Amino acid sequence: MLFLMVLSTDSSASTVETKYWRLLEDGRVLCEVCPRACKLHEGQRGLCFVRARENDQVVLTTYGRSSGFCVDPIEKKPLNHFLPGTPVFSFGTAGCNLTCKFCQNWDISKSREIDTLADAASPEQIAETAARLGCRSVAFTYNDPIIFLEYARDVAEACKERNIATVAVTAGYMNPEPRAEFFSFIDATNVDLKAFDEDFYRRIAGGKLETVLETLRYLRSEGSTWFEITTLLIPGHNDSDDEIGRMSDWIVHELGPDVPLHFSAFHPDYKMRDVPPTPKATLERARRIAREAGIHHVYTGNVHDREGDTTFCANCGKKLIVRDWYELLEWNLRDGACPDCGAACAGVFESRPGAWGAKRLPIRMS
C-alpha cells in the first residue's frame, strides 16, 4: 500500500468557541447542535466526546486534529453520481452523536481516547495537500462531521478558494439551524438512513428516525447539495420486504425517483458480533424492491456485484457507467446524458470521468 507523508507546521489541537448552545436556568449549558440536547456542567463533554463545556460555553475540543487522512475513490463514500472516478481527500476526527450498536467504524466514532486523534492539519494545509494530490474534493467522513462543524466549515472555506468541492458522509442527525449552516458549504453528501423504523433508531442507533427524514426533506427542498442515501442492511433487523418497500415508497414520494440509493452489506462488529453477515441475495432482493417502487438508481455495496455497481439510463436502460467495485470499466455518458435516448442522468458529471480507480493512499500530515 502506498503511503505519503506531508510535513505539517501544526503540532497540537486547538479548542475553538461554538455558537449552538445556551445557558439554562439551572446553570447547565445546553448544546443545540443535535437532538441529543446534552446538558453540561463545567468540564463535562457531550455524548459526542468532542464538544465540551469550558468557561461556561460549549467548545470544540478537537479542532485541527484527525484520526487519519487518506485519498480514496469518490465511489467509496459512496457517491456514484458525483464526479465519478475522481480522488477524494478523506478525513475524520473522533466521537459520534449516535450510539449505533452495529457501527462499522466504532474504533473511531466510539473513541473516548485523545490518542485516536493522532494526526493534525490546519484547514489551509488540508486544502493545499488535496490540491497538490489532484483531489477534486475533500470528504468529512469516518465519523459524523456535524460534531466537528466548525473545523469542517473552515476546511470548506479553504477548499473553495482552490476550487475543491466538499463532501460529507453523515447520519443526518442534526438540528435545523446548524443543519442549514452545515449544508451551506457542502457540495455533495451521502446520508445514512439506518432503517425505516422508529423503534430501530431508538433501540439500536440511539436516535430518532424523524430527525433524519427531516434532514433528507431539507436536502430535497433547500440549497444545491447533491445527495445520495445509504442503508446498511442488517439481517433480522431492517431487511424485511415490508420495511424496504415502505422506505422506497417514501423516497420516491418525498424526495423523487432520481435520488440514488445504496444498499450495503453488514459485517459483524462492535456490539452486534452475534449477527451474521448480510447475504448477497438480501442486497439483490432489496435492490429489486426499490427499483420496482420507482427509484431509478439503486446500488449494492460491500459485495462483488457488477449489476449492482452499474448506472443505467432511467429512460431506456442503457448502461451509462459500468463499475467493478471502485473501478470504472465503461463510460457512456455524453454531456451528462444517455447517448442513445438523450435523457439526462441525475448527478454532477463532467465530460470525462476521473481515472483514480480503486487506489487508497494514506496520508500522514504531521
C-alpha angles and dihedrals in degrees: 000000000000117000126190126194120205117191113232132197091208112093105165143037123259129218113220134187121252131201108210100091141080139199116253126216091249091059098256122122118236117216109215103186093102140009092265086085095198112204109210138197119205111295096016125126126215122245088268089065096218101073115069143166114254125163092354096305138085114257135182105241099191105051110152095013128109142185088224148320127233141163110234137172109267088235089069093069079054105252115141098167101047117084094322118217095017127126120249125201104227133195143151139184126216137285134035139222094227129064103216111178090207097051111158092198097042095137087065106027096043095041119130093177122097088211087075086072093069098152136054139199138158120237090253092052092050092051093044093049093046090052093047091052092050096247115162093202145016118226129208100209147127089070130024112286096206088081091057094040096144094052091046091049093054093045089052091051091052090047094052089059088060096041092250117145124227126229129192129199104198145158089225092233101145142116122258100255098048088040090060093048093045097052092042088079100033118097097187136007142183113211121204107227094190097189141331096244129089092211091056091052092048098045103032107022101030094230146081126272094210092062090057091047088052089054091051092049089050092053090050096049105029135054129346104277112140109227140190130181132229128195119188105214112219116193112250095003112068106353104091120127090239096054094043090048094050092048092049092049090050092051093050095047099037103032105018134249096276097070106107115235123203123198109200131195119245122222123196110270147139109359097349101063090129092064115091123238118271111267116234088236089063091057092047090050092049091049091052093049093049093048091048088052088059106262106144101205118039123164138186122221141195090028134081104255118145092187091050092049096052127097112221129194107261090216107044104008098241116155105253101172120015115198137183105199101306097340119103108222100172134021114191101158117121113199089335093308141097111273092214105048102012095234113152117243113225112244145062109294138163127210091263130028125240120259102217094116122184097323120138116201117187113210126205109204102180 
